[in-house]
Amino acid sequence: MGLFITLVLGIFVVLGSLITFASKNNDRFVDFSISLAFAVMIMLMLVDLIPEVKEIFISEFGFGKGVFLALIGIVGGIIILKILDVFIPEHDGKKKEELNHIGLISSIALVLHNIIEGMAVFSTVNNSIKTGILVSLGIGLHNIPLGMVITSTFYKASNNKQKTWFIIILVSLSTFIGGLIALLMGGLLNKSVISGVLLCVTLGMLIYISIFELLPKIIEMKNKKNAWLGIGLGIILIMLTLFI
C-alpha cells in the first residue's frame, strides 16, 4: 500500500504540468491548491503527526529525552528541505538560456526532495494508512505548483513538449523511488524508533513547507476569498477523517 501511494504521488506533479499546458490563466487554481495544502498540513500535524510522535518517543525514552530527540528529527526535516529549496528558485521570467538552467536545477532538487519524502511517506503508511494518505494529500497538493514551475521553465526555454514531458515523468517517479528504497530497507523501518525518526522528519518537512513556502504565498494572494475557500475545505477534510 505504501509503495502504491508513493507512485500515485507523482500524479500531482503531472497534474501541475497539465494545468500549465492547458491554461494560460491558472492563478485561481494555484491559489486554491496552495491554500488547501496549507490547511491540510496544519491540521494533519495537530491531529495526527504530533500525537503519534509524542506517543512513540515518550513511551520509548520518557518525556524529557523523548521531546529532545523528537525535536532533533523535526529540525532535521526542516534543514533538509531548506538545503534542497535553495536550489529550487521561483520562476521569475528570466531569459530562455537561463530558464533551462533553472528547470534543470529545480528538477534535480525536486527529485532529491521527493526521494526523501517518498521514504517518509512509505514509513508513515506502514504505521497508519489514514495518516499516510493525508500526508500524501498535503505533499501532493504542494507538488502541483512545483510541477507547474518546472514545466513552464523547460517548455519556455526549449518549446519542446516531448523533452518537457520526459523530465516531468522522471521527476514524478522520484517519490516512488524513495518508497522503493524504504521497502528495500525492510524490517529496519518497522522498528518503532526508526519509524518515529522518519515521522519527525516528515513533521519537520510539513512545518517548513507550511510556514516558509505556503503561508507567504497565501499572504500575498490578491483573491483572499479563494484562499479562505481552500483553507476551509482543508480543515473540513481533516475533521471528517476524525470520524472515520
NUDREN-666515 format. One record per atom (N, C-alpha, C): residue in one letter; chain; atom name; x, y, z. Coordinates in steps of 0.2 Angstrom, whole numbers. Example, Ala and Ser with C-alpha at 12.3 -4.5 7.8 and 13.67 -1.06 7.14 Angstrom:
2
PT   type   mol   atom      px      py      pz
PT      A     A      N      66     -28      39
PT      A     A     CA      62     -22      39
PT      A     A      C      66     -16      39
PT      S     A      N      64     -11      35
PT      S     A     CA      68      -5      36
PT      S     A      C      64       0      39
This chain:
244
PT   type   mol   atom      px      py      pz
PT      M     A      N       4      -6       0
PT      M     A     CA       0       0       0
PT      M     A      C       4       6       0
PT      G     A      N      10       6       4
PT      G     A     CA      14      12       5
PT      G     A      C      17      14      -2
PT      L     A      N      20       8      -5
PT      L     A     CA      23       9     -12
PT      L     A      C      18      12     -17
PT      F     A      N      12       9     -17
PT      F     A     CA       7      12     -22
PT      F     A      C       6      19     -21
PT      I     A      N       5      21     -15
PT      I     A     CA       4      28     -13
PT      I     A      C       9      33     -16
PT      T     A      N      16      31     -15
PT      T     A     CA      21      35     -17
PT      T     A      C      21      35     -25
PT      L     A      N      19      30     -28
PT      L     A     CA      18      30     -35
PT      L     A      C      13      35     -37
PT      V     A      N       7      35     -34
PT      V     A     CA       1      40     -35
PT      V     A      C       3      47     -34
PT      L     A      N       8      48     -29
PT      L     A     CA      10      55     -28
PT      L     A      C      13      58     -34
PT      G     A      N      16      55     -39
PT      G     A     CA      19      58     -45
PT      G     A      C      14      61     -49
PT      I     A      N       7      59     -48
PT      I     A     CA       2      61     -52
PT      I     A      C       1      69     -51
PT      F     A      N       2      71     -45
PT      F     A     CA       2      78     -43
PT      F     A      C       7      82     -47
PT      V     A      N      13      80     -48
PT      V     A     CA      17      84     -52
PT      V     A      C      15      84     -60
PT      V     A      N      13      78     -62
PT      V     A     CA      10      78     -69
PT      V     A      C       4      83     -70
PT      L     A      N       0      83     -64
PT      L     A     CA      -6      87     -65
PT      L     A      C      -4      95     -65
PT      G     A      N       1      97     -62
PT      G     A     CA       4     103     -62
PT      G     A      C       6     105     -69
PT      S     A      N       9     100     -73
PT      S     A     CA      11     101     -80
PT      S     A      C       5     102     -84
PT      L     A      N       0      97     -83
PT      L     A     CA      -6      98     -87
PT      L     A      C      -9     105     -87
PT      I     A      N      -9     107     -81
PT      I     A     CA     -13     114     -80
PT      I     A      C      -9     119     -84
PT      T     A      N      -2     119     -83
PT      T     A     CA       2     123     -87
PT      T     A      C       1     123     -94
PT      F     A      N       0     117     -97
PT      F     A     CA      -1     117    -104
PT      F     A      C      -8     119    -106
PT      A     A      N     -13     117    -102
PT      A     A     CA     -20     118    -104
PT      A     A      C     -22     125    -103
PT      S     A      N     -19     129     -98
PT      S     A     CA     -22     135     -96
PT      S     A      C     -17     141     -96
PT      K     A      N     -19     146     -98
PT      K     A     CA     -14     152     -98
PT      K     A      C     -16     156     -92
PT      N     A      N     -22     155     -89
PT      N     A     CA     -24     159     -83
PT      N     A      C     -25     154     -77
PT      N     A      N     -20     152     -74
PT      N     A     CA     -21     146     -69
PT      N     A      C     -20     149     -62
PT      D     A      N     -20     155     -61
PT      D     A     CA     -19     158     -54
PT      D     A      C     -24     156     -49
PT      R     A      N     -30     156     -51
PT      R     A     CA     -36     154     -46
PT      R     A      C     -35     147     -44
PT      F     A      N     -33     142     -48
PT      F     A     CA     -32     135     -46
PT      F     A      C     -26     135     -42
PT      V     A      N     -21     138     -44
PT      V     A     CA     -15     138     -40
PT      V     A      C     -16     140     -33
PT      D     A      N     -19     146     -32
PT      D     A     CA     -21     149     -25
PT      D     A      C     -25     144     -21
PT      F     A      N     -30     141     -24
PT      F     A     CA     -34     136     -21
PT      F     A      C     -30     130     -18
PT      S     A      N     -26     128     -23
PT      S     A     CA     -22     122     -21
PT      S     A      C     -17     123     -16
PT      I     A      N     -14     129     -16
PT      I     A     CA      -9     131     -10
PT      I     A      C     -13     132      -4
PT      S     A      N     -19     135      -4
PT      S     A     CA     -22     136       2
PT      S     A      C     -25     129       5
PT      L     A      N     -27     125       1
PT      L     A     CA     -30     118       3
PT      L     A      C     -24     114       6
PT      A     A      N     -18     114       3
PT      A     A     CA     -12     111       5
PT      A     A      C     -10     114      12
PT      F     A      N     -10     120      13
PT      F     A     CA      -8     123      19
PT      F     A      C     -13     121      25
PT      A     A      N     -19     121      24
PT      A     A     CA     -24     119      29
PT      A     A      C     -23     112      31
PT      V     A      N     -23     107      26
PT      V     A     CA     -22     100      27
PT      V     A      C     -16      99      31
PT      M     A      N     -10     102      29
PT      M     A     CA      -4     101      33
PT      M     A      C      -4     103      40
PT      I     A      N      -7     109      41
PT      I     A     CA      -8     111      48
PT      I     A      C     -12     107      52
PT      M     A      N     -18     105      50
PT      M     A     CA     -22     101      53
PT      M     A      C     -20      94      54
PT      L     A      N     -16      91      49
PT      L     A     CA     -13      85      50
PT      L     A      C      -8      85      55
PT      M     A      N      -4      90      56
PT      M     A     CA       1      90      61
PT      M     A      C      -2      90      68
PT      L     A      N      -7      94      68
PT      L     A     CA     -11      94      75
PT      L     A      C     -14      88      77
PT      V     A      N     -18      85      73
PT      V     A     CA     -22      80      75
PT      V     A      C     -19      73      74
PT      D     A      N     -14      72      70
PT      D     A     CA     -11      65      68
PT      D     A      C      -4      65      70
PT      L     A      N       0      69      67
PT      L     A     CA       8      68      67
PT      L     A      C      11      69      74
PT      I     A      N       9      75      77
PT      I     A     CA      12      77      84
PT      I     A      C      10      72      89
PT      P     A      N       3      70      89
PT      P     A     CA       1      64      94
PT      P     A      C       5      58      93
PT      E     A      N       6      56      87
PT      E     A     CA       9      50      85
PT      E     A      C      17      50      87
PT      V     A      N      20      56      86
PT      V     A     CA      27      56      88
PT      V     A      C      28      56      95
PT      K     A      N      23      60      98
PT      K     A     CA      23      60     106
PT      K     A      C      23      53     109
PT      E     A      N      18      49     106
PT      E     A     CA      17      43     109
PT      E     A      C      23      38     108
PT      I     A      N      26      38     102
PT      I     A     CA      32      34     101
PT      I     A      C      38      36     105
PT      F     A      N      40      43     105
PT      F     A     CA      46      45     108
PT      F     A      C      45      45     116
PT      I     A      N      40      47     119
PT      I     A     CA      39      47     126
PT      I     A      C      39      40     129
PT      S     A      N      35      36     125
PT      S     A     CA      35      29     128
PT      S     A      C      41      25     127
PT      E     A      N      46      27     123
PT      E     A     CA      52      24     122
PT      E     A      C      58      27     127
PT      F     A      N      57      34     128
PT      F     A     CA      63      37     131
PT      F     A      C      61      41     137
PT      G     A      N      54      42     138
PT      G     A     CA      52      46     144
PT      G     A      C      51      53     141
PT      F     A      N      48      58     145
PT      F     A     CA      46      64     142
PT      F     A      C      52      69     140
PT      G     A      N      57      70     145
PT      G     A     CA      62      75     143
PT      G     A      C      66      72     137
PT      K     A      N      69      66     137
PT      K     A     CA      73      64     132
PT      K     A      C      69      63     126
PT      G     A      N      63      61     126
PT      G     A     CA      59      59     121
PT      G     A      C      57      66     117
PT      V     A      N      56      71     120
PT      V     A     CA      54      78     117
PT      V     A      C      61      80     113
PT      F     A      N      66      80     117
PT      F     A     CA      73      82     114
PT      F     A      C      74      78     108
PT      L     A      N      74      72     108
PT      L     A     CA      75      68     102
PT      L     A      C      71      69      96
PT      A     A      N      64      70      98
PT      A     A     CA      59      72      93
PT      A     A      C      61      78      89
PT      L     A      N      63      83      93
PT      L     A     CA      64      90      91
PT      L     A      C      70      89      86
PT      I     A      N      75      85      87
PT      I     A     CA      81      84      83
PT      I     A      C      79      82      76
PT      G     A      N      74      77      76
PT      G     A     CA      71      74      70
PT      G     A      C      67      79      66
PT      I     A      N      63      83      70
PT      I     A     CA      59      89      66
PT      I     A      C      64      94      63
PT      V     A      N      69      96      67
PT      V     A     CA      73     101      65
PT      V     A      C      77      98      59
PT      G     A      N      79      92      59
PT      G     A     CA      82      89      53
PT      G     A      C      78      89      47
PT      G     A      N      72      88      48
PT      G     A     CA      67      88      42
PT      G     A      C      67      95      39
PT      I     A      N      67     100      43
PT      I     A     CA      67     107      41
PT      I     A      C      73     109      37
PT      I     A      N      79     107      40
PT      I     A     CA      85     108      37
PT      I     A      C      86     105      30
PT      I     A      N      84      99      30
PT      I     A     CA      84      95      23
PT      I     A      C      81      99      18
PT      L     A      N      74     101      19
PT      L     A     CA      71     105      14
PT      L     A      C      74     112      13
PT      K     A      N      76     115      18
PT      K     A     CA      79     121      17
PT      K     A      C      85     121      12
PT      I     A      N      89     116      13
PT      I     A     CA      95     115       9
PT      I     A      C      93     114       2
PT      L     A      N      88     109       1
PT      L     A     CA      85     107      -6
PT      L     A      C      82     113      -9
PT      D     A      N      78     117      -5
PT      D     A     CA      74     123      -8
PT      D     A      C      79     129     -10
PT      V     A      N      85     129      -8
PT      V     A     CA      90     134     -10
PT      V     A      C      91     133     -18
PT      F     A      N      90     126     -20
PT      F     A     CA      91     125     -27
PT      F     A      C      84     125     -31
PT      I     A      N      79     127     -28
PT      I     A     CA      73     127     -32
PT      I     A      C      70     134     -32
PT      P     A      N      73     138     -37
PT      P     A     CA      71     145     -37
PT      P     A      C      64     146     -40
PT      E     A      N      61     152     -38
PT      E     A     CA      55     154     -41
PT      E     A      C      56     156     -49
PT      H     A      N      51     154     -53
PT      H     A     CA      51     156     -60
PT      H     A      C      50     164     -60
PT      D     A      N      54     167     -62
PT      D     A     CA      54     175     -62
PT      D     A      C      55     178     -69
PT      G     A      N      53     174     -75
PT      G     A     CA      53     177     -81
PT      G     A      C      60     178     -84
PT      K     A      N      65     175     -82
PT      K     A     CA      72     176     -85
PT      K     A      C      72     174     -92
PT      K     A      N      78     176     -95
PT      K     A     CA      79     174    -102
PT      K     A      C      79     167    -103
PT      K     A      N      78     164    -110
PT      K     A     CA      77     157    -111
PT      K     A      C      83     153    -110
PT      E     A      N      89     156    -111
PT      E     A     CA      95     152    -109
PT      E     A      C      96     151    -102
PT      E     A      N      93     155     -98
PT      E     A     CA      93     154     -90
PT      E     A      C      88     150     -88
PT      L     A      N      82     150     -92
PT      L     A     CA      76     146     -89
PT      L     A      C      78     138     -90
PT      N     A      N      82     136     -95
PT      N     A     CA      83     129     -95
PT      N     A      C      88     127     -89
PT      H     A      N      92     131     -87
PT      H     A     CA      96     130     -81
PT      H     A      C      92     130     -75
PT      I     A      N      87     134     -74
PT      I     A     CA      83     135     -68
PT      I     A      C      79     128     -68
PT      G     A      N      76     126     -74
PT      G     A     CA      72     120     -74
PT      G     A      C      76     114     -72
PT      L     A      N      82     113     -74
PT      L     A     CA      87     108     -73
PT      L     A      C      88     107     -65
PT      I     A      N      90     113     -63
PT      I     A     CA      92     113     -55
PT      I     A      C      86     112     -51
PT      S     A      N      80     114     -53
PT      S     A     CA      74     113     -50
PT      S     A      C      72     106     -50
PT      S     A      N      73     103     -56
PT      S     A     CA      72      96     -56
PT      S     A      C      76      91     -52
PT      I     A      N      82      93     -52
PT      I     A     CA      87      89     -48
PT      I     A      C      85      89     -40
PT      A     A      N      84      95     -38
PT      A     A     CA      82      97     -31
PT      A     A      C      76      93     -29
PT      L     A      N      71      94     -34
PT      L     A     CA      64      91     -33
PT      L     A      C      65      83     -32
PT      V     A      N      69      80     -37
PT      V     A     CA      70      73     -36
PT      V     A      C      73      71     -30
PT      L     A      N      78      74     -27
PT      L     A     CA      81      73     -21
PT      L     A      C      75      74     -15
PT      H     A      N      72      79     -16
PT      H     A     CA      66      81     -11
PT      H     A      C      61      76     -11
PT      N     A      N      59      73     -17
PT      N     A     CA      54      68     -17
PT      N     A      C      56      61     -15
PT      I     A      N      62      60     -16
PT      I     A     CA      65      53     -14
PT      I     A      C      65      53      -6
PT      I     A      N      67      58      -3
PT      I     A     CA      66      58       4
PT      I     A      C      59      58       7
PT      E     A      N      55      62       4
PT      E     A     CA      48      62       5
PT      E     A      C      45      55       4
PT      G     A      N      47      52      -1
PT      G     A     CA      44      45      -3
PT      G     A      C      46      40       3
PT      M     A      N      52      40       5
PT      M     A     CA      54      36      11
PT      M     A      C      50      38      17
PT      A     A      N      49      44      19
PT      A     A     CA      45      46      24
PT      A     A      C      37      44      24
PT      V     A      N      35      45      18
PT      V     A     CA      28      43      17
PT      V     A      C      27      35      17
PT      F     A      N      31      32      14
PT      F     A     CA      31      24      15
PT      F     A      C      31      22      22
PT      S     A      N      35      25      26
PT      S     A     CA      35      23      33
PT      S     A      C      29      25      37
PT      T     A      N      26      31      35
PT      T     A     CA      20      34      38
PT      T     A      C      14      29      37
PT      V     A      N      14      27      30
PT      V     A     CA       8      22      28
PT      V     A      C       9      16      32
PT      N     A      N      15      13      33
PT      N     A     CA      16       7      37
PT      N     A      C      13       8      44
PT      N     A      N      14      14      47
PT      N     A     CA      11      15      54
PT      N     A      C       4      16      54
PT      S     A      N       1      20      49
PT      S     A     CA      -6      22      49
PT      S     A      C      -8      23      42
PT      I     A      N     -12      19      39
PT      I     A     CA     -14      21      32
PT      I     A      C     -18      27      31
PT      K     A      N     -22      29      36
PT      K     A     CA     -26      35      36
PT      K     A      C     -21      41      36
PT      T     A      N     -16      41      41
PT      T     A     CA     -11      47      42
PT      T     A      C      -7      47      35
PT      G     A      N      -5      41      33
PT      G     A     CA      -1      41      27
PT      G     A      C      -4      44      21
PT      I     A      N     -11      43      20
PT      I     A     CA     -15      46      14
PT      I     A      C     -15      53      15
PT      L     A      N     -16      56      21
PT      L     A     CA     -17      63      22
PT      L     A      C     -11      66      21
PT      V     A      N      -5      63      24
PT      V     A     CA       2      66      22
PT      V     A      C       3      67      15
PT      S     A      N       1      61      11
PT      S     A     CA       2      61       4
PT      S     A      C      -2      67       1
PT      L     A      N      -8      68       3
PT      L     A     CA     -13      73       0
PT      L     A      C      -9      80       1
PT      G     A      N      -7      81       7
PT      G     A     CA      -4      88       8
PT      G     A      C       2      89       4
PT      I     A      N       7      84       4
PT      I     A     CA      13      84       0
PT      I     A      C      11      85      -8
PT      G     A      N       6      81     -10
PT      G     A     CA       4      81     -17
PT      G     A      C       1      87     -19
PT      L     A      N      -3      90     -15
PT      L     A     CA      -6      97     -17
PT      L     A      C       0     102     -18
PT      H     A      N       5     102     -13
PT      H     A     CA      11     106     -13
PT      H     A      C      15     105     -20
PT      N     A      N      15      99     -22
PT      N     A     CA      19      97     -28
PT      N     A      C      16     100     -35
PT      I     A      N       9     102     -35
PT      I     A     CA       6     104     -41
PT      I     A      C      10     111     -43
PT      P     A      N      10     116     -39
PT      P     A     CA      14     122     -41
PT      P     A      C      21     120     -43
PT      L     A      N      25     116     -40
PT      L     A     CA      31     114     -42
PT      L     A      C      32     111     -49
PT      G     A      N      27     107     -50
PT      G     A     CA      26     104     -57
PT      G     A      C      25     109     -62
PT      M     A      N      21     114     -60
PT      M     A     CA      20     120     -65
PT      M     A      C      26     124     -66
PT      V     A      N      30     125     -61
PT      V     A     CA      36     129     -62
PT      V     A      C      41     125     -66
PT      I     A      N      42     119     -65
PT      I     A     CA      47     115     -69
PT      I     A      C      45     115     -77
PT      T     A      N      38     114     -78
PT      T     A     CA      35     113     -84
PT      T     A      C      36     120     -88
PT      S     A      N      34     126     -85
PT      S     A     CA      35     132     -88
PT      S     A      C      42     134     -90
PT      T     A      N      47     132     -85
PT      T     A     CA      54     134     -87
PT      T     A      C      57     130     -93
PT      F     A      N      56     124     -92
PT      F     A     CA      58     119     -98
PT      F     A      C      55     121    -104
PT      Y     A      N      48     121    -104
PT      Y     A     CA      45     122    -111
PT      Y     A      C      46     129    -114
PT      K     A      N      46     134    -110
PT      K     A     CA      48     141    -112
PT      K     A      C      55     141    -115
PT      A     A      N      59     137    -112
PT      A     A     CA      66     138    -114
PT      A     A      C      67     134    -121
PT      S     A      N      64     128    -121
PT      S     A     CA      65     124    -127
PT      S     A      C      59     123    -132
PT      N     A      N      53     125    -130
PT      N     A     CA      47     125    -134
PT      N     A      C      46     118    -137
PT      N     A      N      49     113    -133
PT      N     A     CA      49     106    -135
PT      N     A      C      45     102    -129
PT      K     A      N      38     100    -131
PT      K     A     CA      34      96    -127
PT      K     A      C      37      89    -125
PT      Q     A      N      40      86    -130
PT      Q     A     CA      42      79    -128
PT      Q     A      C      48      79    -123
PT      K     A      N      52      84    -124
PT      K     A     CA      58      85    -119
PT      K     A      C      55      87    -112
PT      T     A      N      50      91    -112
PT      T     A     CA      47      93    -106
PT      T     A      C      44      88    -102
PT      W     A      N      40      84    -106
PT      W     A     CA      36      78    -103
PT      W     A      C      41      73    -100
PT      F     A      N      47      72    -104
PT      F     A     CA      52      67    -102
PT      F     A      C      54      69     -95
PT      I     A      N      56      75     -94
PT      I     A     CA      59      77     -87
PT      I     A      C      53      77     -82
PT      I     A      N      47      79     -84
PT      I     A     CA      42      78     -79
PT      I     A      C      40      71     -77
PT      I     A      N      40      66     -81
PT      I     A     CA      39      59     -79
PT      I     A      C      45      57     -75
PT      L     A      N      51      59     -76
PT      L     A     CA      57      57     -72
PT      L     A      C      56      60     -65
PT      V     A      N      54      66     -64
PT      V     A     CA      53      69     -58
PT      V     A      C      47      66     -54
PT      S     A      N      41      64     -58
PT      S     A     CA      35      62     -55
PT      S     A      C      37      55     -52
PT      L     A      N      42      51     -54
PT      L     A     CA      43      44     -52
PT      L     A      C      48      44     -46
PT      S     A      N      51      50     -44
PT      S     A     CA      56      50     -39
PT      S     A      C      53      49     -32
PT      T     A      N      47      50     -31
PT      T     A     CA      44      49     -24
PT      T     A      C      43      41     -24
PT      F     A      N      41      38     -29
PT      F     A     CA      41      31     -30
PT      F     A      C      47      27     -28
PT      I     A      N      53      30     -31
PT      I     A     CA      60      28     -30
PT      I     A      C      61      28     -22
PT      G     A      N      59      34     -19
PT      G     A     CA      60      34     -12
PT      G     A      C      56      29      -8
PT      G     A      N      50      27     -10
PT      G     A     CA      46      22      -7
PT      G     A      C      50      15      -8
PT      L     A      N      52      14     -14
PT      L     A     CA      56       8     -16
PT      L     A      C      62       7     -11
PT      I     A      N      66      12     -10
PT      I     A     CA      72      12      -6
PT      I     A      C      69      10       1
PT      A     A      N      64      13       3
PT      A     A     CA      61      12      10
PT      A     A      C      59       4      11
PT      L     A      N      56       2       5
PT      L     A     CA      54      -5       5
PT      L     A      C      60     -10       6
PT      L     A      N      65      -8       2
PT      L     A     CA      71     -12       2
PT      L     A      C      75     -12       9
PT      M     A      N      74      -7      13
PT      M     A     CA      77      -7      19
PT      M     A      C      73     -12      24
PT      G     A      N      67     -14      22
PT      G     A     CA      64     -20      25
PT      G     A      C      62     -18      32
PT      G     A      N      64     -23      37
PT      G     A     CA      62     -23      44
PT      G     A      C      65     -17      48
PT      L     A      N      70     -14      45
PT      L     A     CA      73      -8      48
PT      L     A      C      68      -3      50
PT      L     A      N      63      -2      45
PT      L     A     CA      58       4      46
PT      L     A      C      52       1      50
PT      N     A      N      52      -5      52
PT      N     A     CA      47      -7      56
PT      N     A      C      48      -6      64
PT      K     A      N      55      -5      65
PT      K     A     CA      57      -3      72
PT      K     A      C      54       4      74
PT      S     A      N      51       4      80
PT      S     A     CA      47      10      82
PT      S     A      C      51      16      82
PT      V     A      N      58      16      84
PT      V     A     CA      62      22      85
PT      V     A      C      63      24      78
PT      I     A      N      65      20      73
PT      I     A     CA      67      22      66
PT      I     A      C      61      25      63
PT      S     A      N      55      22      64
PT      S     A     CA      49      24      61
PT      S     A      C      47      31      64
PT      G     A      N      48      32      71
PT      G     A     CA      47      38      74
PT      G     A      C      52      44      71
PT      V     A      N      58      42      70
PT      V     A     CA      63      47      67
PT      V     A      C      60      49      60
PT      L     A      N      58      45      56
PT      L     A     CA      55      47      49
PT      L     A      C      49      51      50
PT      L     A      N      45      49      55
PT      L     A     CA      39      53      56
PT      L     A      C      41      60      58
PT      C     A      N      46      61      62
PT      C     A     CA      48      68      64
PT      C     A      C      51      71      58
PT      V     A      N      55      68      54
PT      V     A     CA      57      71      48
PT      V     A      C      52      74      44
PT      T     A      N      46      69      43
PT      T     A     CA      40      71      39
PT      T     A      C      37      77      42
PT      L     A      N      37      77      49
PT      L     A     CA      34      83      53
PT      L     A      C      38      89      51
PT      G     A      N      44      89      52
PT      G     A     CA      49      95      50
PT      G     A      C      48      97      43
PT      M     A      N      47      93      38
PT      M     A     CA      46      95      31
PT      M     A      C      39      98      31
PT      L     A      N      34      96      34
PT      L     A     CA      27      99      33
PT      L     A      C      27     106      36
PT      I     A      N      31     107      42
PT      I     A     CA      32     113      45
PT      I     A      C      35     118      41
PT      Y     A      N      41     116      37
PT      Y     A     CA      44     120      33
PT      Y     A      C      40     122      27
PT      I     A      N      37     117      24
PT      I     A     CA      33     119      18
PT      I     A      C      27     124      20
PT      S     A      N      24     122      26
PT      S     A     CA      18     126      28
PT      S     A      C      20     133      29
PT      I     A      N      25     134      33
PT      I     A     CA      27     141      36
PT      I     A      C      31     145      31
PT      F     A      N      36     142      28
PT      F     A     CA      41     146      24
PT      F     A      C      39     146      16
PT      E     A      N      35     141      14
PT      E     A     CA      33     141       7
PT      E     A      C      26     143       6
PT      L     A      N      21     140       9
PT      L     A     CA      14     141       8
PT      L     A      C      11     147      11
PT      L     A      N      13     148      17
PT      L     A     CA      10     154      21
PT      L     A      C      12     161      17
PT      P     A      N      18     162      15
PT      P     A     CA      20     168      12
PT      P     A      C      16     169       6
PT      K     A      N      14     164       2
PT      K     A     CA      11     164      -4
PT      K     A      C       3     166      -3
PT      I     A      N       1     163       3
PT      I     A     CA      -6     164       4
PT      I     A      C      -7     172       6
PT      I     A      N      -2     174      10
PT      I     A     CA      -2     181      12
PT      I     A      C      -2     186       6
PT      E     A      N       1     184       1
PT      E     A     CA       2     188      -5
PT      E     A      C      -4     188     -10
PT      M     A      N      -8     183      -9
PT      M     A     CA     -14     182     -13
PT      M     A      C     -18     188     -14
PT      K     A      N     -20     190     -20
PT      K     A     CA     -25     195     -21
PT      K     A      C     -32     193     -19
PT      N     A      N     -34     187     -21
PT      N     A     CA     -40     184     -21
PT      N     A      C     -41     180     -14
PT      K     A      N     -42     184      -8
PT      K     A     CA     -42     181      -2
PT      K     A      C     -48     176      -1
PT      K     A      N     -54     178      -5
PT      K     A     CA     -60     173      -4
PT      K     A      C     -58     166      -7
PT      N     A      N     -54     166     -12
PT      N     A     CA     -52     159     -15
PT      N     A      C     -47     156     -10
PT      A     A      N     -43     160      -6
PT      A     A     CA     -38     157      -2
PT      A     A      C     -42     154       4
PT      W     A      N     -47     158       7
PT      W     A     CA     -51     156      13
PT      W     A      C     -55     149      11
PT      L     A      N     -57     149       5
PT      L     A     CA     -61     143       2
PT      L     A      C     -57     137       3
PT      G     A      N     -51     137       1
PT      G     A     CA     -46     132       1
PT      G     A      C     -45     130       8
PT      I     A      N     -43     135      12
PT      I     A     CA     -42     133      19
PT      I     A      C     -48     130      23
PT      G     A      N     -54     133      22
PT      G     A     CA     -60     130      25
PT      G     A      C     -61     123      23
PT      L     A      N     -60     121      16
PT      L     A     CA     -61     115      14
PT      L     A      C     -56     110      17
PT      G     A      N     -50     112      17
PT      G     A     CA     -44     108      20
PT      G     A      C     -46     106      27
PT      I     A      N     -48     111      31
PT      I     A     CA     -50     110      38
PT      I     A      C     -56     105      39
PT      I     A      N     -61     106      35
PT      I     A     CA     -66     101      35
PT      I     A      C     -64      94      33
PT      L     A      N     -60      94      28
PT      L     A     CA     -57      87      26
PT      L     A      C     -54      83      31
PT      I     A      N     -50      87      35
PT      I     A     CA     -46      83      41
PT      I     A      C     -51      82      46
PT      M     A      N     -56      86      48
PT      M     A     CA     -60      85      53
PT      M     A      C     -65      79      52
PT      L     A      N     -67      78      45
PT      L     A     CA     -71      72      43
PT      L     A      C     -67      66      45
PT      T     A      N     -60      66      44
PT      T     A     CA     -56      60      45
PT      T     A      C     -56      58      52
PT      L     A      N     -58      62      57
PT      L     A     CA     -58      60      64
PT      L     A      C     -64      56      65
PT      F     A      N     -69      55      61
PT      F     A     CA     -75      51      62
PT      F     A      C     -74      45      58
PT      I     A      N     -69      44      54
PT      I     A     CA     -68      38      50
PT      I     A      C     -65      32      55
